[in-house]
């Protein structure tokens, strides 16, 4: 995961303008409701369809002598 970057003053100003815009707030609210209306099967389908777009690291082998559960 990459470390977060500091926002520029221009980016901060744009975010504040977006936060104060009621039309944008309604659009974000509608998008959130739509994204949360799907089922678990819809979510799994989405992940399956887009898995090749994500570059995941390979699992590492880690040997341990601690065999407790």
LUMKOL-732919 format. One line per 4 residues: number of its first residue (from 1); their letters; for each residue x, y, z negated of N, C-alpha, C. Coordinates in nm, 3 decimals, always signed. Example, Ala and Ser with C-alpha at 12.3 -4.5 7.8 and 13.67 -1.06 7.14 Angstrom:
2
1> as> +1.319 -0.569 -0.780 +1.230 -0.450 -0.780 +1.320 -0.330 -0.780; +1.285 -0.225 -0.708 +1.367 -0.106 -0.714 +1.290 +0.003 -0.787;
//
This chain:
69
1> xxxx> +0.084 -0.118 +0.000 +0.000 +0.000 +0.000 +0.089 +0.124 +0.000; +0.051 +0.221 +0.077 +0.129 +0.344 +0.084 +0.093 +0.437 -0.031; +0.191 +0.515 -0.070 +0.162 +0.612 -0.176 +0.077 +0.725 -0.119; -0.001 +0.787 -0.203 -0.088 +0.893 -0.156 -0.006 +1.019 -0.128;
5> xxxx> -0.055 +1.096 -0.034 +0.014 +1.218 +0.004 -0.062 +1.337 -0.052; +0.009 +1.445 -0.075 -0.053 +1.567 -0.124 -0.127 +1.635 -0.010; -0.247 +1.681 -0.038 -0.326 +1.751 +0.064 -0.271 +1.892 +0.085; -0.278 +1.938 +0.208 -0.239 +2.075 +0.236 -0.351 +2.168 +0.190;
9> xxxx> -0.319 +2.296 +0.181 -0.421 +2.394 +0.140 -0.537 +2.396 +0.239; -0.506 +2.379 +0.368 -0.610 +2.376 +0.471 -0.703 +2.256 +0.452; -0.645 +2.140 +0.423 -0.727 +2.019 +0.400 -0.815 +2.035 +0.276; -0.760 +2.094 +0.171 -0.839 +2.118 +0.050 -0.956 +2.212 +0.079;
13> xxxx> -0.929 +2.318 +0.157 -1.034 +2.413 +0.191 -1.144 +2.345 +0.272; -1.104 +2.260 +0.369 -1.203 +2.188 +0.450 -1.287 +2.094 +0.365; -1.224 +2.027 +0.270 -1.300 +1.936 +0.183 -1.400 +2.012 +0.097; -1.361 +2.127 +0.047 -1.452 +2.207 -0.033 -1.570 +2.257 +0.051;
17> xxxx> -1.543 +2.297 +0.174 -1.651 +2.341 +0.263 -1.747 +2.226 +0.291; -1.693 +2.106 +0.315 -1.778 +1.989 +0.337 -1.863 +1.959 +0.213; -1.804 +1.973 +0.097 -1.875 +1.943 -0.027 -1.992 +2.039 -0.050; -1.979 +2.162 -0.004 -2.083 +2.262 -0.025 -2.191 +2.260 +0.084;
21> xxxx> -2.166 +2.190 +0.194 -2.259 +2.186 +0.307 -2.368 +2.082 +0.281; -2.491 +2.126 +0.261 -2.602 +2.035 +0.230 -2.631 +1.937 +0.344; -2.616 +1.982 +0.467 -2.641 +1.895 +0.581 -2.541 +1.779 +0.582; -2.413 +1.809 +0.555 -2.310 +1.704 +0.549 -2.338 +1.610 +0.431;
25> xxxx> -2.384 +1.664 +0.319 -2.416 +1.581 +0.203 -2.527 +1.482 +0.238; -2.629 +1.529 +0.309 -2.739 +1.440 +0.349 -2.688 +1.333 +0.446; -2.597 +1.370 +0.536 -2.542 +1.273 +0.632 -2.460 +1.167 +0.559; -2.379 +1.207 +0.462 -2.301 +1.110 +0.386 -2.391 +1.021 +0.301;
29> xxxx> -2.495 +1.079 +0.245 -2.589 +1.001 +0.165 -2.661 +0.897 +0.250; -2.704 +0.936 +0.369 -2.771 +0.842 +0.459 -2.676 +0.731 +0.503; -2.550 +0.766 +0.531 -2.452 +0.665 +0.572 -2.424 +0.567 +0.458; -2.417 +0.619 +0.335 -2.393 +0.533 +0.219 -2.508 +0.436 +0.200;
33> xxxx> -2.632 +0.487 +0.209 -2.749 +0.400 +0.192 -2.754 +0.292 +0.300; -2.721 +0.331 +0.423 -2.721 +0.235 +0.533 -2.613 +0.128 +0.512; -2.496 +0.169 +0.467 -2.387 +0.073 +0.448 -2.415 -0.022 +0.333; -2.495 +0.021 +0.235 -2.525 -0.064 +0.120 -2.649 -0.149 +0.141;
37> xxxx> -2.717 -0.132 +0.252 -2.841 -0.206 +0.273 -2.818 -0.345 +0.332; -2.695 -0.376 +0.373 -2.666 -0.506 +0.433 -2.656 -0.616 +0.328; -2.663 -0.739 +0.376 -2.653 -0.855 +0.287 -2.508 -0.900 +0.278; -2.483 -0.997 +0.193 -2.349 -1.054 +0.182 -2.308 -1.118 +0.314;
41> xxxx> -2.401 -1.182 +0.383 -2.370 -1.242 +0.513 -2.328 -1.135 +0.614; -2.394 -1.020 +0.612 -2.356 -0.910 +0.701 -2.213 -0.865 +0.673; -2.181 -0.855 +0.545 -2.047 -0.811 +0.505 -1.941 -0.913 +0.548; -1.968 -1.041 +0.527 -1.874 -1.144 +0.569 -1.857 -1.147 +0.720;
45> xxxx> -1.966 -1.125 +0.794 -1.957 -1.116 +0.940 -1.868 -0.999 +0.981; -1.886 -0.886 +0.915 -1.804 -0.768 +0.944 -1.657 -0.798 +0.920; -1.625 -0.861 +0.807 -1.486 -0.894 +0.778 -1.430 -0.991 +0.881; -1.507 -1.091 +0.918 -1.461 -1.189 +1.016 -1.435 -1.126 +1.152;
49> xxxx> -1.522 -1.037 +1.194 -1.508 -0.974 +1.324 -1.389 -0.879 +1.331; -1.348 -0.824 +1.216 -1.242 -0.724 +1.215 -1.112 -0.772 +1.152; -1.102 -0.901 +1.122 -0.984 -0.953 +1.054 -0.857 -0.932 +1.136; -0.865 -0.942 +1.268 -0.745 -0.929 +1.350 -0.692 -0.785 +1.353;
53> xxxx> -0.770 -0.689 +1.309 -0.728 -0.550 +1.309 -0.642 -0.513 +1.188; -0.640 -0.602 +1.088 -0.569 -0.574 +0.964 -0.438 -0.652 +0.962; -0.329 -0.583 +0.931 -0.199 -0.646 +0.924 -0.171 -0.681 +0.778; -0.196 -0.806 +0.742 -0.176 -0.852 +0.604 -0.037 -0.913 +0.590;
57> xxxx> +0.025 -0.891 +0.475 +0.155 -0.955 +0.453 +0.138 -1.105 +0.434; +0.242 -1.180 +0.467 +0.239 -1.325 +0.446 +0.250 -1.355 +0.298; +0.182 -1.460 +0.252 +0.195 -1.495 +0.110 +0.337 -1.538 +0.078; +0.382 -1.504 -0.041 +0.517 -1.540 -0.082 +0.512 -1.664 -0.171;
61> xxxx> +0.612 -1.746 -0.159 +0.623 -1.863 -0.243 +0.684 -1.821 -0.376; +0.621 -1.858 -0.484 +0.671 -1.823 -0.617 +0.670 -1.948 -0.702; +0.787 -2.001 -0.730 +0.798 -2.123 -0.811 +0.797 -2.084 -0.959; +0.723 -2.161 -1.035 +0.716 -2.138 -1.178 +0.726 -2.270 -1.250;
65> xxxx> +0.779 -2.267 -1.371 +0.789 -2.388 -1.452 +0.679 -2.388 -1.558; +0.595 -2.285 -1.561 +0.486 -2.275 -1.657 +0.362 -2.338 -1.594; +0.325 -2.457 -1.639 +0.215 -2.531 -1.578 +0.086 -2.524 -1.659; +0.078 -2.432 -1.753 -0.046 -2.419 -1.832 -0.158 -2.361 -1.747;
69> x> -0.279 -2.397 -1.782 -0.396 -2.344 -1.713 -0.446 -2.222 -1.784;
//
